Amino acid sequence: MATPIGNAEDITLRALATLRAVDVIACEDTRVTAKLLARHGIERPLVAYHDHNAERMRPLLLERLRRGEAVALVSDAGTPLVSDPGFKLVRAALAEGLSVTAVPGPSAPLAALLLSGLPSDRFLFAGFLPPKAAARRTALAELATVKASLVFFESAPRLADALADMAAVLGPRSAAVARELTKLYEEVRRGGLAELAAHYRGEGPPRGELVVVVAPPEAAPAPEGEALDRQIEAALAAMSVKDASAVVAAATGLPRREVYARALVLAGRG
């Protein structure tokens, strides 16, 4: 049985019981997990499983599972399988019909969402944005119309630039930057994207692991008259009347029939 477990200070009693019961513990850094085990008086064999050795170690861990051994997968911080190679091990185990269960631990994306004060009924976790500015802006443009709070991981050196790109592409939205969540020096800073970008550019990169939460787009009034015509014409330049009508209707919230009728006129068919 493969069991993903978060390695954190507030580890659960269920996770401790699981670690005591497994045959081997696979972890990102054996030194980090060894400290956790020593703190709780647990002695189990450790093997490293991380980005750099995953391709080599995965078959070995799967073979142990096939023999009926119990394997725990432990992350250095927070819940495993989120933006790390653990999901490939779980996917491979499931593909062979091997048993997999989870022992949830602290989750930085969820904790950040809860502490941000931003809408939590709908959200999208987008992981890390691309490190290069052009690619980052392209990725943000693809997310600009998502009607949900956006949750990102970000590195400290790139934080100010990433926030500035968010402000440029997503507009003047509220946001929160959460640092070292569920740990001793937990901190959350809230404000507008441009305001947060200016703060971290002036203060320099913060320490620790970071999560950025951005508010969903505000509902804009539906365009009318010439503004609507310009939007339809822009869509017509790249697609059929039917497709352009569907895209504009979805973007504006206007009835598709109404947009289609106007698109026919502008296309010279009405």
Backbone as a ProteinNet text record, in pm:
[ID]
protein_1_A
[PRIMARY]
MATPIGNAEDITLRALATLRAVDVIACEDTRVTAKLLARHGIERPLVAYHDHNAERMRPLLLERLRRGEAVALVSDAGTPLVSDPGFKLVRAALAEGLSVTAVPGPSAPLAALLLSGLPSDRFLFAGFLPPKAAARRTALAELATVKASLVFFESAPRLADALADMAAVLGPRSAAVARELTKLYEEVRRGGLAELAAHYRGEGPPRGELVVVVAPPEAAPAPEGEALDRQIEAALAAMSVKDASAVVAAATGLPRREVYARALVLAGRG
[TERTIARY]
83.9	0	87.8	59.6	132	50.7	117.1	46.5	118.9	66	125.9	97	199.7	185.5	260.4	199.5	266.9	360.7	479.3	578.6	573.8	504.9	486.7	488.9	504.7	512.5	382.6	268.2	140.2	90	175.4	141.4	31.8	-56.4	-171.6	-135.1	-220.2	-200.1	-210.9	-301.5	-314.3	-186	-124	-0.5	110.9	121.5	223.8	203.3	76.7	48.2	84.8	59.8	92.7	243.4	318.6	464.1	523.8	464	514	484.5	380.6	334.5	393.1	446.4	490.5	625.2	655.8	783	896.7	865.2	968.1	904	983.3	935.2	1016.8	950.4	1014	992.5	1098.1	1086.4	1176.4	1145.3	1224.2	1366.9	1380.2	1511.9	1515.3	1597.4	1600.5	1641	1720.2	1762	1643.6	1557.7	1440.4	1344.5	1315.3	1221.7	1281.3	1412.8	1477.1	1455.1	1458.1	1432.4	1289.5	1194.7	1055.1	1037.8	1098.3	1084.9	1150.6	1267.7	1337	1255.4	1190.6	1109.7	996	945.3	831.2	870.2	999.4	1045.4	1011.8	1016.5	983.7	1111.6	1128.9	1245.2	1197.6	1208.7	1172.3	1277.2	1298.3	1394.2	1350.1	1447.5	1420.6	1489.2	1420.4	1481.2	1442.7	1532.5	1505.6	1422.2	1324.3	1242.4	1211.7	1273.4	1257.8	1272.1	1269.7	1272.2	1391.4	1505	1628.7	1647	1576.6	1595.3	1464.5	1355.1	1223	1214.4	1272	1262.7	1332.8	1441.2	1515.4	1450.4	1397.2	1343.6	1200.6	1124.6	984.1	966.8	1040.2	1024.6	1059.2	1158.2	1197.4	1087.6	1023.3	914.1	792.5	765.5	653.6	676.1	800.4	830.8	804.7	837.8	810.8	660.5	584.3	438.6	382.6	437.8	392	416.1	523	553.7	466.4	378.2	288.1	339.1	451.9	502.6	420.6	421.9	355.3	460.1	436.2	529	461.2	525.5	475.3	558.2	491.7	559	541.5	654.4	650	712.4	646.1	701.3	777.7	864.3	938.7	847.3	744.9	654.6	519	414.1	280	237.7	128.9	71	146.7	186.1	257.2	167.7	228.7	163.7	122.1	132.4	99	228.2	243.1	363.4	490.8	483.1	603.8	587	692.6	686.1	602.9	548	470.8	352.4	290.6	171.2	203.3	327	364.7	373.2	419.1	424.5	283.2	194.5	56.2	-10.8	10.5	-49.4	-3	127.3	181.4	125.7	111.9	56.7	-89	-166.1	-306.6	-320.6	-230.3	-236.2	-215.7	-145.3	-121.9	-223.7	-321.6	-422.2	-374.4	-266	-212.6	-291	-301	-379.5	-306.5	-378.4	-323.8	-422.5	-372.2	-455.9	-379.8	-447	-383.3	-408	-307.1	-319.2	-296.1	-401.9	-383.9	-315.5	-232	-166.4	-193.6	-119.3	-138.9	-123.9	-209.2	-205.6	-188.3	-72.6	-45.7	-146.4	-183.3	-280.6	-413.7	-465	-593.1	-581.8	-472.7	-454.1	-446.6	-374.6	-363.3	-498.6	-576.4	-709.1	-796.5	-792.1	-874.7	-832.1	-701.5	-650.3	-652.5	-672.7	-665.8	-783.2	-896.7	-1016.5	-1084	-1038.5	-1093.8	-1193.5	-1280.8	-1383.4	-1324.1	-1382.1	-1329.1	-1427.9	-1545	-1643.3	-1601.2	-1522.2	-1465.3	-1321.2	-1229	-1088.7	-1016.8	-906.8	-823.2	-680.3	-623.2	-482.3	-402	-314.2	-239.8	-92.7	-49.1	90.2	185.4	303.5	403.7	381.3	388.8	388.5	525.6	534.5	665.4	761.9	890.8	988.4	1015.8	1002.2	1028.3	906.8	931.7	823.8	723	770.4	679.7	588.5	647.4	567.4	473.3	520.2	436.3	312.7	332.5	219.4	122.3	174.9	88.4	2.5	64.6	-9.4	-116.4	-83.1	-180.1	-296	-266.9	-373	-473.2	-424.1	-513.2	-603.3	-560.3	-637.5	-722.6	-708.5	-770.2	-921.2	-985	-1131.6	-1188.9	-1103.3	-1151.6	-1226.4	-1351.8	-1435.5	-1420.7	-1300.3	-1268.9	-1143.1	-1121.7	-996	-882.7	-769	-653.8	-549	-493.2	-393.8	-265.9	-153.5	-24.7	80.3	176.2	303.1	396.8	488.7	587.1	714	827.3	955.2	980.2	1055	1081.8	1152	1256.8	1325.3	1236	1134.8	1048.6	920	898	768.1	727.6	814.1	779	746.6	827.3	802.5	673.6	648.1	525.6	402.4	407.8	295.5	272.8	381.9	369.8	305.6	344	282.4	135.2	102.3	-38.2	-119.3	-63.4	-132.7	-152.2	-51.5	-59.3	-159.1	-162.7	-246.5	-386.7	-396.6	-525.4	-600.1	-528.3	-593.4	-587	-653.8	-643.3	-726.1	-679.3	-751.1	-690.6	-771.5	-721.1	-644.1	-548.2	-465.9	-410	-346.3	-279.2	-154.2	-47.8	75.8	94	93.9	105.9	242.9	307.1	444.4	451.8	524.9	552.7	424.5	326.1	197.2	206.4	130.7	122.3	253.5	343.7	472.7	484.9	598.6	617.5	608	665.6	671.7	569.3	452.9	345.2	311.3	291.1	260.9	175.5	76.3	-7.7	-15.5	16.2	4.8	-102.2	-197.5	-309.3	-307	-360	-366.1	-392.5	-384.7	-397.1	-270.7	-282.7	-166.2	-52.2	-84.3	20	83.3	1.2	51.6	145.9	107.9	192.7	322.3	314.2	434.6	532.4	481	566.2	627.9	550.5	601.9	719.7	703.5	809.7	927.3	903.6	1016.9	1101.8	1035.1	1107.4	1171.7	1100.1	1149.3	1245	1239.9	1323.2	1250	1305.7	1239.2	1217.9	1098	1074.3	1135.9	1150.6	1203.5	1090.6	1122.4	1025.5	947	856.3	772.4	650.6	611.1	510.1	392.1	274.1	152.6	87.5	46.5	-21.8	-166.1	-260.2	-402.7	-453.4	-521.3	-571.3	-722.6	-790.6	-936.2	-986.6	-1108	-1165.4	-1196.5	-1215.4	-1247.6	-1384	-1397.2	-1527	-1616.4	-1744.4	-1838.5	-1851.9	-1823.8	-1833.6	-1969.9	-2022.4	-2150.7	-2139.1	-2244	-2242.3	-2228.2	-2142.2	-2124.7	-2250.8	-2268.2	-2383.7	-2336.9	-2424.4	-2400.8	-2267.9	-2191.1	-2064.2	-1962.8	-1965.7	-1871	-1896.5	-2023.3	-2056.8	-2019.5	-2046.7	-2012.9	-1863.2	-1782.4	-1636.8	-1592.9	-1654.7	-1618.6	-1658.9	-1776.6	-1821.8	-1734	-1701.8	-1619.1	-1479.9	-1425.4	-1294.6	-1300.9	-1411.1	-1426.6	-1449.5	-1527	-1555.1	-1429.3	-1331.6	-1207.9	-1129.8	-1161.1	-1083.3	-1166.2	-1300.4	-1382.6	-1516.2	-1593.1	-1722.3	-1823.8	-1937.3	-2043.1	-2091	-2110.4	-2158.5	-2059.9	-1933.7	-1832.5	-1810.8	-1807.6	-1789.3	-1903.3	-2024.8	-2141	-2130.7	-2087.2	-2074.3	-1968.9	-1854.9	-1746.1	-1788.2	-1848.8	-1889.4	-2001.3	-2093.8	-2201.7	-2147	-2050.5	-1990.8	-1914	-1845	-1763.2	-1847.3	-1962.5	-2043.5	-2162.3	-2203	-2322.6	-2451.7	-2441.2	-2559.4	-2618.3	-2747.6	-2808.1	-2742.3	-2713	-2645.6	-2728.6	-2859.6	-2945.5	-2932.1	-2925.3	-2912.5	-2777.8	-2671.3	-2538.4	-2529.9	-2590.4	-2587.3	-2657.9	-2772.6	-2846.7	-2764.1	-2695.7	-2613.8	-2492.1	-2434.5	-2319.1	-2355.3	-2476.4	-2522.2	-2527.9	-2576.6	-2584.9	-2444.7	-2354.6	-2219.8	-2143.5	-2180.4	-2114.4	-2177.9	-2282.3	-2347.8	-2448.8	-2495.3	-2592.2	-2731	-2741.9	-2869.9	-2956.1
-118.8	0	124.4	218.2	345.2	450.2	527.5	625.6	758.9	862.6	995.7	1063	1120.4	1186.7	1318.9	1424	1552.6	1554.2	1607.5	1615.2	1755.3	1774.9	1907.9	1901.2	2017.5	2022.5	1976.9	2009	1969.6	1842	1740.5	1612.3	1545.4	1471.7	1413.2	1282.1	1241	1113.7	998.3	1010.6	906.2	893.4	1006.2	1001.5	934.9	965.5	903.5	752.6	710.9	567	499.6	566.7	510.4	496.1	598.2	593.2	479.6	451.5	342.1	205.6	199.5	70	30.8	125.9	93.1	21	-39.7	-111	-17.7	87.3	181.1	317.9	422.7	559.7	623.3	663.7	737.8	886.1	967.4	1107.9	1194.7	1322.1	1416.4	1426.8	1443	1460.6	1373.4	1270.2	1178	1247.7	1354.6	1426.2	1495.8	1555.7	1625.8	1526.6	1417.5	1319.4	1247.6	1227	1162.9	1245	1377	1463.6	1446.6	1438.1	1417.2	1284.8	1179.2	1047.8	1045.6	1108.7	1111	1184.7	1292.3	1371.8	1288.7	1191.6	1112	967.8	939.9	807.4	697.4	727.7	629.8	585.9	455.3	402.7	317.3	370	296.6	325	232.4	257.5	374.8	453.7	570.2	554.1	595.1	603.4	737.8	795.4	925.8	907.9	994	997.6	1143.9	1196.6	1338.6	1358.2	1483.4	1514.9	1451.4	1446.5	1405.8	1254.4	1178.3	1032.6	956.8	1029.4	966.4	857.7	883	785.1	654.6	665.2	545.6	475.8	554.9	498.2	445	500.9	461.5	311.2	251.2	105.3	25	70.6	-1.5	4.6	121.4	134.9	54.2	53.3	-25.6	-174.4	-220.5	-361.2	-397.3	-307.8	-333.7	-342.3	-255.4	-260.4	-390.9	-436.5	-563.3	-679.5	-670.9	-776.9	-768.7	-668.1	-655.9	-566.7	-499.6	-407.6	-278.8	-212.3	-82.6	27	123.3	232.9	365.2	448.7	583.4	684	776.1	883.7	1012.1	1070.1	1187.2	1306.6	1421.5	1543.9	1620.4	1712.6	1794.8	1893.8	1942.7	2042.6	2034	2032.1	2033.8	1900.6	1904.7	1783.4	1738.3	1609.6	1560.8	1561.2	1537.3	1522.4	1655.6	1765.6	1896.2	1959.1	1967.3	2021.6	1946.9	1814.4	1735	1601.2	1519.2	1396.2	1285.1	1307.3	1201.9	1154.7	1243	1202.2	1093.6	1092.6	989.9	852.3	849	722.1	671.3	761.5	721.6	675.6	749.1	711.9	574.3	547.4	417.8	305.7	330.7	229.2	199.4	303.2	283.7	208	235.2	169	18.1	-25.1	-167.4	-227.3	-146.3	-197.1	-208.1	-139.2	-142.7	-45.7	-78.6	2.2	130.9	242.9	373.7	443.2	500	581.1	709	806.1	934	966.9	1024.8	1074.6	1225.4	1303.5	1447.3	1520.3	1615.1	1702.4	1846.1	1940.1	2080.9	2105.7	2190.1	2223.3	2373	2415.6	2558.7	2629.6	2573.1	2642.8	2665.6	2564.7	2580.3	2675.8	2665.6	2756.3	2900.5	2924.8	3060.5	3112.4	3027.5	3068.5	3108.1	3030.1	3059.3	3188.4	3213.6	3331.5	3458.1	3442.8	3559.1	3654.7	3602.6	3685	3700.7	3626.4	3633.1	3518.9	3528.6	3425.3	3285.2	3192.8	3056.3	2953.8	3000.1	2904.8	2843.5	2919.2	2867.4	2915	2822	2862	2768.6	2818.7	2740.9	2744.8	2628.1	2620	2602.9	2699.8	2700.6	2667.3	2624	2586.2	2702.9	2674.9	2778.9	2839.1	2970.2	3037.6	3021.7	3035.3	3026.4	3132.1	3101.8	3196.8	3316	3300.3	3408.7	3500.4	3631.1	3729.7	3708.5	3687.7	3674	3553	3440.5	3319.1	3334.9	3403.7	3425.2	3507.8	3613	3697	3620.9	3535.1	3452.8	3360	3297.7	3207.5	3283.4	3403.4	3484	3526.5	3558	3596.8	3483	3360.1	3245.1	3228.5	3281.7	3268.3	3391.5	3495.6	3625	3618.9	3532.4	3528	3421.4	3348.7	3245.5	3312.5	3275.9	3339.7	3266.6	3274	3208.5	3272.1	3255.3	3299.5	3214.2	3276.7	3206.7	3186.9	3068.3	3035.2	2989.7	3053.3	3022.4	2992	2907.1	2901	3000.6	3060	3148.7	3147.1	3165.6	3171	3313.9	3326.8	3459.4	3553.6	3510.2	3603.8	3656.2	3579.1	3620.1	3687.7	3696.3	3739.9	3877.9	3977.9	4115.2	4124.2	4061.1	4063.8	3991.5	3879.7	3804.7	3885.7	3953.3	4036.4	4152.6	4212	4321.6	4272.3	4153.7	4097.4	4065.5	4016.4	3991	4119.7	4226.9	4355.8	4403.9	4384.6	4431.3	4350.4	4219.5	4132.3	4115.2	4097.5	4069	4194.1	4307.4	4431	4453.8	4559.3	4598.6	4510	4390.2	4297.1	4294	4253.9	4229.1	4097.7	4088.2	3967.7	3951.5	3837.4	3810.6	3728.7	3759.8	3681.9	3616	3483	3407.6	3341.2	3352.9	3302.7	3205.1	3094.9	2998.3	2951.3	2913.1	2873.6	2749.2	2750.1	2645.7	2627.2	2725.2	2715.9	2830.5	2834.7	2930.4	3075.1	3106.9	3246	3275.5	3212.8	3235.4	3384.1	3430	3571.1	3583.7	3672.4	3699	3850.2	3895.8	4038	4051	4140.3	4158.4	4297.6	4311.8	4441.9	4424.3	4532.7	4524.1	4465.2	4410	4348.4	4447.7	4567.7	4667.8	4710.8	4724.2	4763.2	4657.1	4529.5	4421	4412.4	4433.6	4431.2	4539	4660.4	4770.7	4740.8	4680.4	4648.3	4552.2	4442.6	4341.9	4385.7	4478.5	4532.9	4621.1	4692.3	4779.1	4704.7	4605.7	4531.9	4419.9	4376.3	4264.3	4132.5	4024.1	3894.1	3848.6	3801.8	3748.9	3610	3565.6	3431.7	3330.6	3208.6	3100.7	3068.7	2972.4	2927.6	3018.5	3047.6	3150.5	3096.2	3149.1	3123.8	3258.7	3280.6	3404.1	3369.5	3443.8	3426.4	3556	3544.8	3661.5	3651.4	3762.4	3764	3736.7	3684.9	3665.2	3799	3800.4	3927.2	3977.4	4109	4166.6	4162.9	4140.3	4135.6	4275.1	4284.2	4413.1	4424.4	4545.6	4561	4515.5	4452.1	4402.5	4517.7	4503.4	4610.9	4631.6	4753.7	4786.1	4865.3	4875.8	4962.8	4938.9	5048.3	5040.6	4952	4952.6	4869.3	4722	4682.4	4543.8	4510.5	4603.4	4579.4	4557.4	4636.7	4621.2	4484.1	4438.7	4308.2	4196	4208.8	4106.2	4107.3	4225.9	4235.7	4177.1	4198.8	4141.6	3989.1	3934	3788.8	3737	3811.7	3770.4	3767.2	3846.8	3850.2	3720.4	3639.9	3517.7	3390.5	3402.8	3281.7	3302.3	3197.2	3200.6	3280.9	3313.8	3387.2	3308.6	3179.7	3095.8	3094.2	3070	3063.3	3199.7	3305.8	3440.6	3476.9	3439.6	3468.3	3396	3270.3	3192.6	3252.3	3293.1	3349.7	3481.7	3569.7	3700.5	3685.6	3595.2	3573.4	3524	3432.3	3380.1	3488.3	3574.3	3678.2	3790.8	3820.2	3935.2	3898.4	3771.9	3731.4	3763.2	3813.5	3845	3717.4	3716	3598.1	3567.8	3440.1	3403.1	3440.1	3425	3458.5	3605.1	3691.4	3835.3	3867.8	3807.5	3831.2	3775.6	3659.2	3597.4	3684.6	3741.2	3827.2	3949.1	4007.1	4124.2	4085.3	3967.6	3921.7	3899.5	3848.5	3830.4	3963.5	4066.6	4199.2	4250.2	4238.1	4289.4	4209	4083.5	3999.9	4017.5	4100.8	4126.6	4023.6	3943.7	3839.4	3868.9	3966.7	3991.9	4089
0	0	0	-89.6	-94.6	-21.2	63.4	145.1	141.5	72.6	77.2	210.9	272.5	402.5	399.3	454.1	465.7	585	567.1	673.5	731.1	843.4	899.8	1051.3	1115.5	1261	1326.1	1263.8	1320.5	1254.6	1246.8	1186.1	1267	1199.9	1267.1	1336.7	1430.2	1498.6	1399.6	1302.1	1201.3	1119.8	1085.9	1009.1	1088.9	1217	1301.1	1310	1326	1332.9	1201.4	1090.3	959.2	942.2	983.3	970	1052.8	1166.4	1250.6	1188	1102.7	1052.9	917.7	841.2	705.1	705.3	590.5	576.1	536.6	460.7	417.7	396.2	416.4	397.5	286.5	179.8	70.3	95.9	81.3	117.9	30.3	24.1	-55.6	-3.5	126.7	188.7	313.6	313.4	426.8	556.1	545.4	666.1	732	651	704.7	769.4	699.4	754.2	874.6	876.6	992.2	1119	1106.9	1223.2	1273.2	1178.3	1215.5	1289.4	1235.7	1298.9	1436.5	1448.2	1577.2	1681.8	1640.7	1733	1792.6	1714.4	1760	1791.9	1800.3	1840.2	1742.1	1613.3	1509.7	1438.7	1422.1	1351.9	1235.3	1113.9	992.6	884.9	791.8	683	595.6	550.1	465.7	330.4	223.5	90.5	31	-48.5	-109.7	-236.4	-253.3	-375.7	-405.1	-512.1	-543.5	-694.3	-738	-881.4	-953.7	-887.4	-954.7	-963.3	-879.3	-885	-905.5	-930.4	-936.6	-1043.3	-1161.5	-1269	-1231.8	-1156.5	-1116.3	-997	-902.6	-779.3	-793.5	-887.7	-898.8	-922.8	-1016.3	-1036.4	-911.3	-835.3	-713.6	-608.4	-595.5	-498.6	-543	-673.5	-724.8	-701.1	-715.2	-691.2	-544.8	-454.6	-312.8	-288.5	-356	-341.9	-397.2	-507.2	-564.9	-469	-389.7	-292.5	-168.4	-164	-49.8	61.6	38.7	140.7	143.1	256.1	271.1	260	171.2	145.3	176.1	256.1	282.2	203	138.1	65	144.3	189	276.3	205.6	214	156.6	263.2	219.6	315.4	387.3	318.4	378.1	311.2	390.6	334.5	276.6	201.3	145.4	21.4	13.3	-105.3	-228.8	-343.8	-473.4	-534.8	-462.5	-518	-568.1	-701	-764.3	-722.4	-714.7	-692.7	-764.4	-772.6	-854	-792.2	-673.8	-608.1	-688.8	-767.3	-840.9	-942.9	-996.9	-1094.6	-1028.1	-904.4	-831.8	-804.9	-761.9	-736.2	-865	-974.2	-1102.6	-1146.8	-1131.5	-1170.9	-1083.8	-954.4	-864.1	-898.7	-925.9	-960.8	-1092.8	-1186.9	-1316.2	-1301.9	-1196.6	-1172.7	-1076	-1034.7	-942.9	-800.1	-767.1	-630.9	-541.8	-415.2	-321.7	-285.3	-290	-252.5	-160.3	-53.5	33	67.1	125.8	160	306.2	368.8	505.3	496.5	474.7	446.9	561.9	523	618.9	582.3	637.3	604.8	455.4	400.2	258.1	243.2	193.1	180.1	89.1	-28.6	-112.8	-42.4	27.3	95.8	213.6	288.7	402.3	354.3	243.9	189.7	145	79.9	34.6	153.5	259	375.6	444	448.8	518.6	433.6	303.2	213.5	230.7	276.1	282.7	147.6	46.9	-87.1	-108	-208.9	-228.2	-236.5	-160.4	-156.5	-209.9	-259.2	-309.2	-442.5	-521.9	-646.4	-654.8	-678.7	-691.1	-786.4	-843.2	-933.7	-883.2	-855.1	-818	-945.4	-975.6	-1102.2	-1085	-966.2	-946.5	-965.4	-1019.1	-1045.5	-1183.8	-1194.7	-1324.1	-1389.2	-1522.4	-1588.9	-1535.5	-1529.9	-1475.2	-1566.4	-1698.7	-1793.1	-1803.6	-1813.4	-1811.2	-1923.7	-2046.2	-2160.1	-2143.5	-2107.3	-2088	-1969.1	-1866.3	-1748.1	-1783.1	-1862.6	-1902.6	-1992.5	-2077.9	-2162.7	-2077.4	-1978	-1888.5	-1811.5	-1765.8	-1691.4	-1780.8	-1906.8	-1999.6	-2018	-2017.3	-2030.9	-1908.7	-1795.4	-1671.3	-1641	-1720.9	-1688.9	-1679.5	-1757.4	-1758.4	-1666	-1595.3	-1503	-1387.8	-1369.9	-1268.1	-1135.2	-1081.5	-954.4	-898.2	-768.6	-709	-765.3	-792.2	-848.1	-739.4	-731.4	-629.3	-699.4	-665	-727.8	-621.9	-656	-585.4	-653.6	-578.6	-639.5	-556.9	-623.9	-553.6	-506	-398.5	-342.1	-439.5	-511.7	-603.1	-715.5	-755.3	-866.9	-820.1	-690.6	-639.2	-688.9	-675.1	-712.8	-861.4	-946	-1089.9	-1125.2	-1058.5	-1085.6	-1047.1	-932	-889	-985.5	-1035	-1131.8	-1260.9	-1306.6	-1426.9	-1403.3	-1285.5	-1252.8	-1258.9	-1203.9	-1206.1	-1348.8	-1434	-1572	-1653.9	-1631.7	-1714.2	-1656.3	-1525	-1462.5	-1420.3	-1410.3	-1370.8	-1221	-1172.7	-1032	-937.9	-916.6	-829.2	-689.6	-592.9	-457.7	-457	-366	-360.1	-219.8	-197.1	-70.3	-97.8	-26.9	-33.1	102.8	104	228.3	233.3	349.5	365.3	481.8	461.2	569.1	638.7	559.6	615.9	703	811.6	914.4	989.1	977.7	1047.9	1148.5	1217.9	1326.7	1280.5	1164.4	1118.7	1008.8	1020.3	923.4	913	788.6	764.9	639.7	642.2	525.8	506.2	385.6	350.8	242.5	265.3	174.2	113.4	-9.3	-74.9	-222.9	-297.9	-442.4	-503.4	-623.1	-687.4	-707	-755.9	-777.9	-645.9	-543.7	-410.4	-355	-368.9	-320.3	-400.2	-531.2	-614.3	-569.9	-543.2	-499	-362.8	-274.4	-139.9	-147.9	-221.2	-225.1	-311.8	-405.4	-479.8	-388.6	-298.9	-206.7	-90.8	-38.4	78.6	42.2	-82	-123.1	-104.8	-158.2	-151.5	-7.3	25.6	160.6	175.2	296.7	320.8	327.3	291.5	308.8	183.4	198.3	87.4	75.8	-49.9	-74.6	-154.7	-121.4	-198.5	-226.2	-349.9	-389.2	-424.5	-366.7	-397.4	-459.6	-573.4	-646.2	-658.4	-634.3	-640.2	-781.8	-794.7	-928.7	-993.8	-1125.3	-1191.9	-1149.3	-1137.9	-1105.4	-1228.1	-1204.3	-1316.2	-1377.4	-1504.7	-1574.4	-1641.4	-1654.1	-1723.2	-1868.4	-1918.3	-2055.5	-2153.9	-2254.6	-2351.8	-2434.9	-2480.8	-2564	-2684.9	-2784.5	-2898.3	-2965.4	-2982	-3054	-2983.5	-2851.4	-2776.4	-2804.4	-2806.5	-2837.2	-2981.6	-3073.6	-3214.3	-3232.1	-3161.8	-3174	-3124.4	-3016.1	-2961	-3056.9	-3115.8	-3210.9	-3335.4	-3386.4	-3506.7	-3484.4	-3365.3	-3334.1	-3335.3	-3284.9	-3285	-3426.3	-3505.3	-3642.5	-3729.3	-3693	-3770.6	-3760.2	-3657.9	-3636.6	-3640.9	-3649.1	-3642.9	-3712.3	-3719.7	-3786.5	-3705.5	-3769.4	-3699.4	-3577.1	-3595.8	-3486	-3369.3	-3401.2	-3294.6	-3230.7	-3312.4	-3258.5	-3164.7	-3201	-3116.4	-2982.9	-2988.3	-2865.2	-2772.8	-2830.3	-2750.7	-2687.3	-2765.6	-2713.2	-2610.8	-2635.2	-2539.3	-2405.7	-2412.6	-2288.8	-2215.3	-2289.5	-2227.4	-2167.9	-2228.7	-2185.3	-2099.1	-2105.9	-2032.9	-2106.3	-2228.6	-2308.3	-2368.8	-2397.7	-2460.9	-2594.9	-2620.7	-2743.8	-2866.8	-2857.5	-2971.3	-3008.4	-2905.2	-2930	-2995	-2946.3	-3003.1	-3144.9	-3167.1	-3300.2	-3404.1	-3364	-3456.1	-3495.4	-3397.2	-3427.6	-3511.6	-3484.4	-3560.7	-3706.5	-3731.4	-3870.7	-3944.6	-3876.8	-3938.1	-3970.7	-3874	-3894	-4000.7	-4015.2	-4116.4	-4254.2	-4260.5	-4387.9	-4429.2	-4331.9	-4366.3	-4311.5	-4222.3	-4159.8	-4238.2
[MASK]
++++++++++++++++++++++++++++++++++++++++++++++++++++++++++++++++++++++++++++++++++++++++++++++++++++++++++++++++++++++++++++++++++++++++++++++++++++++++++++++++++++++++++++++++++++++++++++++++++++++++++++++++++++++++++++++++++++++++++++++++++++++++++++++++++++++++++++++

